[in-house]
Amino acid sequence: MSTNKYSHPFRKKWGQNFLTDSNLLDKIARTIDPESKDRFLEIGPGEGALTEKIYPLVESMVAIEIDPMLVDKLKRKEILKGIDILQGDILLEDIERMPIKSPVRVIGNIPYNITSPIVFWLIEQLDYWQDAFIMMQKEVADRLTASVNTKAYGRLTVVVGAYLDIDQCFTIKPDVFIPKPKVDSAIVRFTKKASPSINDDKYLKFNKIVSAAFSQRRKMLRNTLKGWDIPKHIQEDIDFLETYNFLKSNDVSYLHVFTYSERENTEAIGIRPVVPHSERSRRSKILHELSDKKKSAFYEKSIGKTKPVLVEKNKNGMLFGYTDNYIKTRIQGPVSLENTIQNVLISDFKTSYAECEVLD
C-alpha cells in the first residue's frame, strides 16, 4: 500500500490510479463537452478531479464510488455540494434506480481489471444513457475498435460492436497518474447504434455464441459452433464470412468476381442450397469492393517503379497497355509506340489504370 500527497491509501484491489494533470483534465472535459441541460453519471470519481470540472457546467450529477474513504472525502468538498455521491459497486446497480433522471451521460476512469464487465453493463443499461466517455487501458480500447483479421479482434469487438459505436478519442501516458500504471490509457467514446444488430432479448444467447466462436480461433467457425441451434441463413452467412476472410488474408492483386447462374448442362444448376438472387448480388458487391481495395493497394506499391509495358492500343490520343505483372497503364505518346514494349515510370494511379511516363 502506498500513499499520495493527499494521504489517501491506494487500494490495489480497486485498481486506483488518479489523474493529476490539470491540463489533461481540461482536455477531457472539452472532449466530453458538457452542456447546461445535461445529467451525468460518473463511475469511480476518485478524489473528484474530473467531477469538479464537469459538475458546475451541468444540470445534475450522480457519482458512484466503491471506496468508502473517498466517498467521505468527496462529500466534504464544498464545490461538490448538490451531487448525489453513492457508495457501491456500479456492476450491482441500475441507472433507473439512481437519484437522477435518465437518460444520463456517463463518464468514468474505471479500474482496468473490470473494464469489460462495465462495458457489458453499459449494454444492459442501453435505455438509460445517452453517451459514455470511459478512460480505460489502451490495449482494451484497441480490442474494442479492432479490424477483422487482426489479433485484437475478438469477442469484445463483436458483442460491443453489435450495440455501440466506438471511437478512441486520444491516448494518455502513464506518467500523469498517481500511482503510475505500467500501460497507456485511452479515452473512449461510446454511442448507441440507431438500430442494434441483435435484439435485446437475444443478447445473452448472442454473447454466448460469440464467446464460443472465439474460444478456438484455429478451428473453422462451422465446427466451433456445432451443437448450437444456428439458423440456416446465419450459418450460410458464417460460411460466406469465412470465404471473405480467407480471400482477404491472401496476397493477391485483385479478384475475378461473378455470380453463378443456373443454365442447362452446367454444374451450377445442381448447387444446393439455392442462393437468392438478391443475396448473390449483395455478396458479389462485397467481393468486388474487396477486389478494388486489393487492386488499389497493389497499384500503389508500384508507384515510382520502372516497368516494361506492352503498348496495345491507342484511344483518343492516349496509349493503353499492361506491365509484366498485369498493371493496366495509360501512356501519353505517339501512335508509333503501339505494339511495342516500352520501359515506363509509374507515376500515379487512377480508378482502373496507372499513369505512366515513357523513359528514353
Buried (B, 14 or more C-beta within 10 A) or exposed (E): EEEBEEEBEBBEEBBBBBBBBEEBBEBBBEEBEBEEEBBBBBBBBBBBBBBBBBBEBBEBBBBBBBBEEBBEBBEEBEEBEEBEBBBEEBEEBEBEEBEBEBBBBBBBBBBBEBBBEBBBBBBBBBEBBBBBBBBBBBBBBBBBBBEEEEEBBBBBBBBBBBBBEBEBBEEBBEEBBBEEBEEBBBBBBBEBEEEBEBEEEEBEEBBEBBEBBBEEEEEEBEEBBEEEEBEEEEBBBBEBEEEBEEBBEEEEBBBEBEEEEEEEEEEEEEEEEEBEEEBBEEBEEBBBEBBBEBBEEBBEEBEEEEBEBEBBEBEEEEBBBBBEEEBBBBBEBEEEBBEEEBEBBBEBBEEEBBBBBBEE
